[in-house]
Amino acid sequence: MDLKEYRTGLYHALWTRQIPDRVPVAQGVDIVYALQYGGYSLLRDQYSAEKCYEAVDNITALIDSDVAPVGFSANGVPAIISGSKINVMGKDGFWQHPNYAPMKDTEYPEFINNFAEFNNLVDMRLNSAYENAKDEEELAITKLRVQVATQRHFKKTASIAARINEKYQFATHERSLGTTLSPFDNLSNRYRSFTGALNDLRRRPEEVLAAVRLICDNNLRRLDTMPEPQEGQRIFMPLHLATFMKESDFKKFWWPFFKEFVDKAASQNRRLFIFCEDKWDRYMDYLEEVPEDAHIMFEYTDPRLAKERLGKNHVLSGFFSVDILKNATKEKCADEVKKLLDIVAPGGGYIFKSDKGPLILGDAKLENIQTAIATVKEYGKY
Amino acid sequence: MTIKNFRKMTRAELMERYSLTEEDKYLLDELEAVEEEVSQIIAKEGEK
C-alpha cells in the first residue's frame, strides 16, 4: 500500500465508522506562516504563484500531516480591486477584517421588503470601488475585474494544492462543498456586524427574525444548486455568535435556522464540517440534534463532554490549544497530546488538529507542531 | 449589459490607481493579467 492509499484509508475508516490504523493528523498552518517561515516578503510575495508554491513546498516538507498542511486565508487581489471595507491589508501585508456594518439598524424594512435589491446596495457599501463607479458601465467592468481576479486566485491555489498533494501523497479526504454561515451569523457578518446584530436582538426582535428567515430561505435554495457530494466532501460551517448569546436568544434566533439548514443538507446526503468556535459545553443538548456523520471541530469546548455526548455519531477534531504549540516545551507539548488522545481517541472518530490553525509565524513553534504530529503517530496507534 | 468603453489599464496607470510601486511587482503582474483577461472576455462578448 502506498502512502496516499494509507492516508486516505485512515479517513475512509473514520467516515465509515471503523477504527483506523491510527489517529489521522490534519495539522496545518496558513500561507502567511509559510511565507514568513521561508523568509519571504508577505507584502510582495503573497501575489506570486511561484513564490507561494516554494513557501508551501518548503514548509510541507517539515510538517508530516496526513492532508496538505497549508491553507490560504487571504484572497487579496479581488479585495484590492473592489476596495473592500471588510478585507483590508495592513502595512505588513497581513489582511485585517474590521467590524464594519454596511446596514443601519433602521434599515430592516428595506431588507425585508426587497431582499435582492437590498443585497445589491450592501455590496455597493462594502466595496468603495463599486460605490465610486461613475456609471453603470464602470461598475460592470469593476465587478468583472473582481470576478476574474477571484477565479485566478482559486486556480492558483488549486494548482498549488494539486502539485503538493501529488508530491507528498496526501489524503484528499475533505474536499469543500463550499462555506455557509448559520443565518444569524450571516446577519452579523455581512450586514450588521457582531455588536450590531446582538443589539438588534433586544431592540427589534421581530425584524431580526424576519431578516434571518430570508437569509435562511436563501441558504436553503443554494443547497439545491450544489453539485452531488462525493465521499469526504463537506459543507464548511464556522459557527460564530452562538456562544455570545443568552440561551433564550440562541433558542429563538440562532438554533432553529441552523437546524433547518443542516436537516435539509442531511436529507440531500450532504455532510457537514462544523467548526464550533469558542466554548459549546452548555449547548450539548442542541448539538446532539445535528444529523449524524458530521465532522465537528472544537475550540475551547471540554473534550471529555464532547466525546461522551457526540463521539458516537460524529467525527470530532480540534481541542488542542494552539497556545501549547506556541509556548510549551517539546516535552510538555507531547504530554498534552497524550492527555488529549486518552480522552478523544478511544473507539476512533477523532482527527488531530489544533483548535485554531497557526496564521502567523508567532502563533506556533514549528518544533512543537512536529512534536505533536510525531506523538500522535506513535501514541495514537490503535 | 454590453460594455463599449473598456480600455486596459497600463502598468503605470495600475500603479497610480492602487498607489503601488515597482516593489509590488507580483501584485502588478497579477493586476495586468486581470486586465488582459477582462479585455479578452469583453472582446468575445462584443463579437456575439
Interface residues (C-beta under 8 A of the other chain):
Chain A: L43 R44 D45 Q46 Y47 S48 K51 G76 V77 I80 I81 E136 E137 A140 I141 L144 R145 V148 A149 R152
Chain B: M1 I3 K4 N5 F6 Y18 E23 D24 K25 Y26 L27 D29 E30 L31 A33 V34 E35 E37 V38 I41 I42
